[in-house]
């Protein structure tokens, strides 16, 4: 079925459908796995699928670095400043996730 169970997400030798795995991941990692899973199957352009997977992996690395720097920074400041960092870091992380398009 083209909508419910597209072939390019059901061709893995294990018989597992891609969504069964990626629905347990965050957006960036799930998207990377999705592009790796279907590389060369949905289209013959394997390079583009793998480039998109790398793009999502790099985005996840950046997100985690920002998250870790927020945690480190908040450990060394006062309670009032901690509240600021938590709000600022959460806003930065969600804003970068919302602006992601491919």
C-alpha positions as CSV (number, residue, x, y, z in Angstrom):
1,X,0.0,0.0,0.0
2,X,1.4,3.3,-1.0
3,X,0.2,5.2,2.1
4,X,0.0,2.8,5.0
5,X,3.0,0.5,4.2
6,X,5.1,1.9,1.3
7,X,7.4,-0.7,-0.3
8,X,10.6,1.4,0.3
9,X,10.0,1.1,4.1
10,X,9.2,-2.6,4.0
11,X,12.1,-4.1,2.1
12,X,14.4,-4.8,5.0
13,X,15.5,-8.5,5.2
14,X,14.2,-8.8,8.8
15,X,10.7,-8.1,7.7
16,X,10.5,-5.2,10.1
17,X,8.9,-2.0,8.8
18,X,11.0,1.1,9.2
19,X,8.4,3.0,11.3
20,X,8.3,0.2,13.9
21,X,11.9,1.1,14.7
22,X,12.0,4.9,14.2
23,X,8.9,5.7,16.2
24,X,11.0,4.9,19.3
25,X,13.7,7.5,18.4
26,X,13.8,11.3,18.4
27,X,13.1,13.2,15.2
28,X,16.7,13.6,14.0
29,X,17.8,10.1,14.6
30,X,14.6,8.6,13.3
31,X,14.9,10.7,10.1
32,X,18.5,9.6,9.6
33,X,17.6,5.9,10.0
34,X,14.7,6.4,7.6
35,X,17.0,7.7,4.9
36,X,19.5,4.9,5.5
37,X,16.7,2.3,5.4
38,X,15.3,3.4,2.1
39,X,18.7,4.4,0.4
40,X,18.6,3.2,-3.2
41,X,15.1,1.7,-2.8
42,X,12.7,4.7,-3.1
43,X,14.9,6.1,-5.8
44,X,18.1,5.2,-7.4
45,X,19.8,8.2,-5.9
46,X,21.6,6.5,-3.0
47,X,24.0,9.4,-2.5
48,X,21.2,11.9,-1.8
49,X,19.5,9.6,0.7
50,X,22.8,9.1,2.5
51,X,23.6,12.8,2.4
52,X,20.2,13.5,4.0
53,X,20.9,10.9,6.7
54,X,24.3,12.6,7.5
55,X,22.6,16.0,7.6
56,X,20.2,14.7,10.3
57,X,23.0,13.1,12.2
58,X,25.0,16.3,12.2
59,X,21.9,18.2,13.3
60,X,21.5,15.8,16.2
61,X,25.1,16.2,17.2
62,X,24.7,20.0,17.3
63,X,21.5,19.7,19.3
64,X,23.2,17.5,21.9
65,X,26.2,19.8,22.1
66,X,23.9,22.7,22.8
67,X,22.0,20.7,25.3
68,X,25.2,19.7,27.1
69,X,26.5,23.2,27.1
70,X,23.3,24.4,28.7
71,X,23.5,21.8,31.4
72,X,27.2,22.7,32.1
73,X,26.5,26.4,32.2
74,X,23.5,25.9,34.5
75,X,25.5,23.9,37.1
76,X,27.7,26.9,37.9
77,X,25.2,29.7,38.3
78,X,22.7,30.9,40.9
79,X,19.1,29.6,41.2
80,X,17.7,32.7,39.4
81,X,20.2,32.4,36.6
82,X,19.5,28.6,36.4
83,X,15.9,29.4,35.6
84,X,17.1,31.7,32.8
85,X,19.4,29.1,31.4
86,X,16.7,26.4,31.4
87,X,14.3,28.7,29.6
88,X,16.9,29.9,27.1
89,X,18.3,26.4,26.4
90,X,14.9,24.9,25.9
91,X,13.9,27.8,23.6
92,X,17.1,27.4,21.6
93,X,16.7,23.7,21.3
94,X,13.1,23.8,20.3
95,X,13.6,26.7,17.9
96,X,16.4,24.9,16.1
97,X,14.2,21.8,15.8
98,X,11.3,23.8,14.5
99,X,13.3,25.5,11.8
100,X,14.6,22.2,10.4
101,X,13.4,21.4,7.0
102,X,14.6,19.1,4.2
